[in-house]
Every structure is written in C-alpha cells, then in structure tokens.
Amino acid sequence: MRNKRISIKKVIFYICLLGLIILLVMPILWAMLLSLKTNNEIVNSPLSLPQTISFENYQRAIPLEEPPMVSRGILLIFPECILTRFYW
C-alpha cells in the first residue's frame, strides 16, 4: 500500500474551491427561497425560511392565460437559434 501525503497546497486549494462553490450557490438558493415567500415575508424577514410556501409569485410571473405569447416567442426564437448556429 502506497503512503499518500497530503500537501498543504492541496488542502488550501480545496478549501478555497469549497468557499467559491458556496459563494456561487448561496445566491441561487436564497433566490429560490425568496420566490416561495409572500411579499410580506420578503420585506419583514428576508433571511428566514418561508413560514408558508406560496406559489403566487410563480403564478404572477408565468401567466397561463396567454399561451399565444409563448408560442409566438418560440416561433420567433427557435428559427433564429437554428440559423445563427449553422450560418455563423
């Protein structure tokens, strides 16, 4: 069995890497938690967990009454992506 040595550089590198991952992931998790709160909970206690999970923010952000806008966007964006992919 080989004797593995752990160097100080490697330990510092992994600690810095872990810190960077935490810095990059925490805002995403915080935004997800805020999206599940009501407006009053966001204003009064933005750092706490949601007391009641509310999906009304998603209902306001994605209105289901207007599907023609979504289909129009898909019809305009999809061909543009294909054309730019193959002709640029």
N, C-alpha and C positions, 0 to 999 in steps of 0.2 A: 504494500500500500504506500502510495506516494505521500510525502509530507507537504501539505499545502500551506503556503504562507499567505496571509492576508496583508497587503501593503496598506499603509496609511493613506496613500494617494487614492487607492481604490475605494476605501471607506468614505473619504471626503467626497469623492466623485458621486457615489451612490446617495449620500446624504443630500448633496446639492441637487441631484436629479429628483429625489423624492420631494424636496422643497419646491422645485419647479413644477412638478406634477400637481402638487397641492395648490399652488398659486394659479395654475391654469384650470383646474377642475372646480375649485370652490365657487367662482362667479357663476358657472353654469348651474351648479346645484342650488345656489342661492336664488337665481332667476327662476328655476323650476319651482322652488318652494314659494316664492312670491307669486307665481302665477296661480297657485292653488288657494291663495288667501283672498278674502274680501278686501274692498278698498279701505274700510275702517281698520282692519287688522294690519294692512300695509303701512298706513300712516301712524298708527299708535304703537305698534311693536314690529318693526321690520326685521329684527334679528331673531325673533322667536319662531317656533314651529307653528303651523296653522292650527287653530283650535277646531275649526270646522273646514273640511275640504270643500271648496267651491269651484265649480267648473264654469261659472258665469263669465269669467274673463275669456275663456275659450269660445263661448257662445257669441260674445261680442266681437271677438277678433275674426272668427270664421262664420260669417252669416250663411246659414244654409238655405235662405230664401232666394238667393241669387246665383244659382248654378250657371246661368249663361256667361257671367263674367269669368268664371273659372275655365269654362270650355273655350271661350274666346282667347283667354291668355294662353292656354295650351296650344290652340291652333296657331297662334302667332309666334310663340317662343320655340316650340318644338322644331318647326322647319328652319328657323333661324339657327338653332344649335347644329342641326344637321349640315346646313350649308356652310357655316363657318368652320365646322370640323373638317369637311372634305375639300373646301376651296381656299383655305388659307394656309 
